[in-house]
Amino acid sequence: MGGAYVGLADEVSAGYWNPAGLRGLSYPEISYMHVERFAGAVSFDYGGVAMPITARSTVGVSVFRSGVNDIVNTLSAWNPDRGQPLPGYKNRITRFSAADWALFVSYSRQVSDRLSAGVNFKGIRRSIGDFASAWGYSMDVSARYRTGPYRFGAVIRDVTTMLQSWSVNPDAFEVNCEDPDPADEFFDACQKDDGSLIQDNAVRYDSVFAQSIPQGGTALVLPVARLGSGAVWPVGDGHTLTAGLDVDVAVDGQRAFVPNIGDVSFHPRLGMAFRYAGVVELRGGIQRLQIGDPIGVDVTPSVGAGLDLEQVSVDFSFGDFAGLVAEDLGFSYRISAQLRLEQPGLERSEE
């Protein structure tokens, strides 16, 4: 549905979309999702579990990993004296991953018959191979309101502002200074004036590549408001039609190619789904809208389907297959499975 799910989420994945929606669970649920973005360049994995603990309260835990794997490290495959790859450079190339890990601990509570509130406590771990890493901690707050067929949701992500503290490992920037040319023991750029090897790795890196090793620091992630609305209408005998509209509102001034007013930007998402006999569901949506010079208006659609078989459901979606993103980076797909433990004794207790 193009990611338009903030107002509609009422199962285990609400831990990501809107923790207030976890109140919709009647039984414990387990979910796993795998995403390949941009023709496999970026992978995303999610696992979540949630369960009701009282008549009004629900808890959940979600784990996420987003990463780019097999990034080529050529630090030891380059001849700085000649400005070209070394002989046998393929044997000197190593690979690493850049990945983000996140842990969400969620809590939802029913405030009234129509209103529920939720919170996420989040820990983030970011790494770029052995070169650099960061930790960050934050919190989301949310609400969800239901009336008749209509659903409304609001989430403020990183309401506390996330502070990410980066540290850099200088030893990971090691340069192999051994010149395979028998006439020279080391590259000239690796040597001091007296011909001895520069021992300090940071100084050696600066000498070889004419730039310093990056330093650690801090980065701020500002709050983003996600506003969602939706509706679920019965259509015929046992069929339903669902529609959703979400808008992300950011104030960091860094989203120039989405609708914006000064530093305030708006990222809309739109989706619809038709469920046949409560078993098969077809979905479509717009997950990205970009406006600006020189691209004009660029729309990125998504489509998907789901199969719900009693306690097990499986979903597949396909996106980034049109627009500028598809032309430059390739398509994306997502597959997920969900298990509902509808067993005696596991249902939500009554007051």
C-alpha atoms as one frame of an Amber mdcrd trajectory, in Angstrom:
protein
   0.000   0.000   0.000   2.897   2.348  -0.624   3.697   2.467   3.097   0.402
   4.216   3.946  -0.123   2.212   7.125   0.253   4.495  10.158  -3.492   4.717
  10.742  -4.253   1.133   9.698  -1.593  -0.942  11.504  -3.230  -3.174  14.120
  -1.002  -6.284  14.200   2.577  -7.150  15.157   4.172  -4.859  12.540   2.556
  -1.898  14.318   5.708  -1.939  16.449   7.316  -0.255  13.452   4.429   1.684
  11.901   2.552   2.894  14.970   3.030   1.207  18.366  -0.423   2.351  19.486
  -1.843  -0.095  16.923  -0.529  -3.090  18.892  -3.709  -2.798  20.927  -5.450
  -4.467  17.980  -3.866  -7.846  18.792  -6.083 -10.490  20.355  -3.385 -13.206
  20.394   0.434 -13.269  20.307   1.891 -12.739  16.841   5.291 -13.383  15.255
   6.454 -11.825  11.993   9.483 -11.865   9.689  10.155  -9.764   6.606  12.962
  -9.596   4.051  13.409  -6.739   1.593  15.783  -6.383  -1.349  16.013  -2.785
  -2.536  17.497  -1.360  -5.719  18.051  -4.714  -7.451  19.575  -6.231  -4.323
  22.076  -3.471  -3.527  20.433  -2.848  -0.140  18.914  -5.554   2.061  16.494
  -5.047   4.935  15.403  -7.657   7.478  12.800  -7.371  10.217  11.659  -9.728
  12.935   8.981  -8.946  15.479   6.932 -10.486  18.244   4.054  -8.970  20.199
   1.567 -10.211  22.761  -1.271  -8.864  24.893  -0.439  -8.827  28.603  -3.654
  -7.400  30.047  -7.096  -6.502  28.760  -5.817  -3.050  27.787  -2.044  -3.447
  27.355   0.226  -4.995  24.713   4.011  -5.288  24.464   6.246  -6.018  21.497
   9.879  -6.363  20.474  11.185  -5.665  16.965  14.662  -6.132  15.489  15.775
  -4.544  12.219  18.852  -4.748  10.030  19.436  -2.601   6.970  22.709  -2.941
   5.136  24.830  -2.878   2.023  27.051  -5.943   1.750  30.213  -6.773  -0.215
  31.528  -3.208  -0.449  34.970  -3.265  -2.068  37.955  -2.069   0.017  40.852
  -1.124  -2.292  43.168   0.538   0.244  45.852  -2.102  -0.258  45.296  -2.577
  -3.998  46.519   0.828  -5.194  49.990   1.955  -6.231  50.253   5.550  -4.973
  53.566   6.161  -6.748  52.211   5.244 -10.184  48.565   6.186  -9.635  47.245
   2.824 -10.818  46.195  -0.581  -9.444  48.905  -2.934  -8.258  49.772  -6.105
 -10.166  47.552  -8.851  -8.803  45.308  -6.209  -7.233  42.337  -8.591  -7.118
  44.093 -10.601  -4.397  44.592  -7.430  -2.344  40.944  -6.374  -2.388  38.842
  -7.097   0.694  35.127  -6.584   1.285  33.035  -5.195   4.118  29.437  -4.326
   5.011  27.789  -1.103   6.102  24.809  -1.949   8.287  22.337  -0.446  10.726
  20.834  -2.534  13.525  17.842  -1.349  15.539  15.969  -2.717  18.543  12.467
  -1.426  19.333  10.712  -2.245  22.601   7.055  -1.262  22.240   4.167  -0.715
  24.621   0.543   0.037  23.755  -2.393   0.795  26.012  -6.074   1.306  25.304
  -7.149   4.698  26.637 -10.814   4.472  25.651 -13.017   2.359  23.417 -11.758
   4.259  20.377  -8.349   5.613  21.393  -5.060   3.849  22.110  -1.587   5.228
  22.817   1.838   3.725  22.288   5.557   4.239  22.794   8.755   2.798  21.337
  12.067   2.728  23.167  14.767   2.470  20.493  18.427   1.577  20.356  20.397
   1.961  17.112  23.790   0.478  16.204  25.438   1.658  12.977  28.671   0.327
  11.504  30.779   0.806   8.391  32.876  -2.346   8.371  35.620  -2.035  10.977
  36.175   1.591  10.010  33.531   3.367  12.099  30.550   2.695  14.334  27.889
   4.624  16.211  25.286   4.157  18.928  22.041   6.058  19.255  19.029   5.996
  21.563  15.632   7.568  21.194  11.894   7.216  21.723   8.715   7.367  19.615
   5.261   8.312  20.884   2.028   7.603  19.048  -1.758   7.462  19.121  -4.454
   5.690  17.105  -8.154   6.507  16.916 -10.983   4.398  15.467 -14.509   5.418
  14.651 -16.718   3.262  12.455 -14.776   2.269   9.340 -12.239   5.089   9.781
  -8.761   4.928  11.320  -6.459   7.795  12.271  -2.901   7.570  13.537  -0.059
   9.869  14.517   3.540   9.047  15.389   6.343  11.377  16.422   9.535   9.502
  15.677  12.640  10.342  17.680  10.602  12.701  19.825  13.580  13.066  22.167
  15.937  13.774  19.209  18.390  10.957  18.615  22.058  11.658  19.320  24.328
   9.312  17.378  27.883   9.122  18.708  30.385   8.011  16.064  33.803   6.524
  16.761  36.477   5.798  14.140  38.995   2.960  14.240  42.224   4.302  12.659
  43.756   0.817  12.525  41.092  -0.257  10.022  42.509   2.228   7.502  45.680
   0.193   7.227  47.645   0.637   4.017  49.747  -2.226   2.686  53.021  -0.529
   1.765  54.799  -3.531   0.268  55.691  -2.803  -3.352  55.751  -5.979  -5.462
  58.428  -4.363  -7.626  61.682  -5.971  -6.400  63.568  -2.734  -6.997  61.798
  -1.037  -4.082  60.954  -2.438  -0.661  58.203   0.090   0.086  56.271   2.726
  -1.818  57.891   6.143  -1.658  54.711   7.589  -0.121  55.056   5.173   2.811
  58.600   6.234   3.685  60.092   8.963   5.792  62.818  11.218   4.436  65.444
   8.774   5.706  63.828   5.907   3.776  62.360   4.130   6.809  58.713   3.030
   6.903  56.189   5.401   8.457  54.928   3.392  11.436  51.961   5.543  12.453
  49.049   4.266  10.360  47.203   7.604  10.374  50.296   9.483   9.161  50.971
   6.805   6.554  47.375   6.981   5.262  47.633  10.761   4.997  50.920  10.476
   3.095  49.643   7.850   0.640  46.179   9.276  -0.105  46.785  12.970   0.664
  43.883  13.078   3.116  43.377  12.471   6.810  41.511   9.592   8.404  38.007
  10.825   9.354  37.436  11.731  12.972  34.610  10.612  15.246  31.777  12.942
  16.114  28.082  13.241  16.824  25.028  13.492  14.579  21.512  14.572  15.475
  18.381  12.918  14.088  15.513  15.388  14.438  11.916  14.344  15.139   9.649
  13.426  12.223   5.865  13.413  12.496   4.018  10.666  10.623   0.305  11.316
  10.206  -1.959   8.607   8.849  -5.592   8.069   7.984  -7.464   5.148   6.511
 -10.744   3.343   6.180 -11.947  -0.242   5.863 -15.275  -0.686   4.088 -17.225
  -3.939   3.655 -17.890  -4.705  -0.016 -20.366  -7.432  -0.811 -20.353 -10.713
   1.082 -17.130 -11.095   3.091 -15.024  -8.714   0.984 -13.400  -5.452   2.121
 -11.875  -2.376   0.511  -9.122  -0.541   2.406  -7.660   2.894   1.676  -4.837
   4.724   3.406  -3.152   8.125   3.203  -0.032   9.029   5.190   2.106  12.161
   5.314   5.568  12.420   6.873   6.378  15.922   8.115  10.087  16.670   8.613
  11.782  19.902   9.686  15.427  19.148   8.899  15.447  20.993   5.570  17.191
  18.080   3.837  14.418  16.817   1.582  14.524  19.176  -1.388  12.800  16.840
  -3.847   9.540  16.331  -1.963   6.811  18.948  -1.456   8.181  21.484   1.032
   7.706  24.902   2.558  11.105  26.205   3.541  12.716  23.692   5.894   9.409
  21.840   6.405   8.934  18.960   3.963   5.966  16.680   3.324   6.320  13.084
   2.122   2.894  11.699   1.116   2.043   8.009   0.695  -1.166   6.589  -0.723
  -2.478   3.055  -0.967  -5.522   0.836  -1.502  -6.247  -2.852  -0.986  -9.067
  -5.226  -1.857  -9.537  -8.386   0.215 -11.550 -11.205  -1.289 -13.413 -13.519
   1.105 -10.977 -12.604   3.881  -8.293 -14.764   2.238  -6.679 -13.077  -0.780
  -5.691  -9.421  -0.836  -4.443  -7.277  -3.726  -2.707  -3.973  -2.999  -1.356
  -0.951  -4.794   0.076   2.367  -3.751   2.364   5.324  -4.302   5.353   5.163
  -1.988   7.361   8.129  -3.227   6.513  11.478  -4.796   9.334  13.793  -5.846
   8.933  17.280  -7.262  11.590  19.687  -8.443  14.064  20.711 -11.115  15.223
  19.056 -13.261  13.132  15.936 -12.588   9.674  17.551 -12.687   7.162  15.220
 -11.021   8.352  11.657 -10.371   6.028   9.014  -8.904   7.213   5.634  -7.601
   4.410   3.032  -7.365   4.237  -0.311  -5.576   1.984  -3.356  -5.921   1.517
  -6.429  -3.769  -0.581  -9.409  -2.798  -1.294 -11.345   0.380  -2.665 -14.724
   1.377  -4.291 -15.220   4.791  -4.789 -18.847   5.853  -6.262 -18.937   9.346
  -3.229 -18.453  11.641  -0.614 -17.897   8.911  -0.355 -15.089   6.383   2.168
 -14.473   3.614   2.661 -11.212   1.730   4.678 -10.119  -1.284   5.163  -6.653
  -2.737   7.069  -5.202  -5.646   8.212  -1.588  -5.868  10.615   0.912  -7.402
   9.727  -0.492 -10.827   8.870   2.862 -12.387  10.118   6.418 -12.249  13.652
   7.747 -11.931  14.519   5.390  -9.073  13.891   2.366 -11.287  15.941   3.834
 -14.135  18.971   4.551 -11.955  18.875   1.955  -9.174  16.571  -0.910 -10.155
  13.469  -2.459  -8.627  12.751  -3.642  -5.068  10.718  -6.458  -3.564   9.512
  -7.518  -0.125   8.324 -10.852   1.230   6.956 -11.433   4.723   5.241 -14.084
   6.822   3.191 -13.777   9.984   2.026 -16.325  12.542  -0.882 -15.748  14.926
  -0.857 -18.049  17.951  -4.611 -18.498  18.288  -4.404 -21.101  21.025  -6.537
 -21.535  24.165  -5.103 -19.592  27.054  -3.169 -17.150  24.858  -6.018 -14.806
  24.003  -6.249 -11.325  25.510  -7.778 -11.466  28.965 -11.095  -9.833  29.751
 -11.442  -7.195  32.430
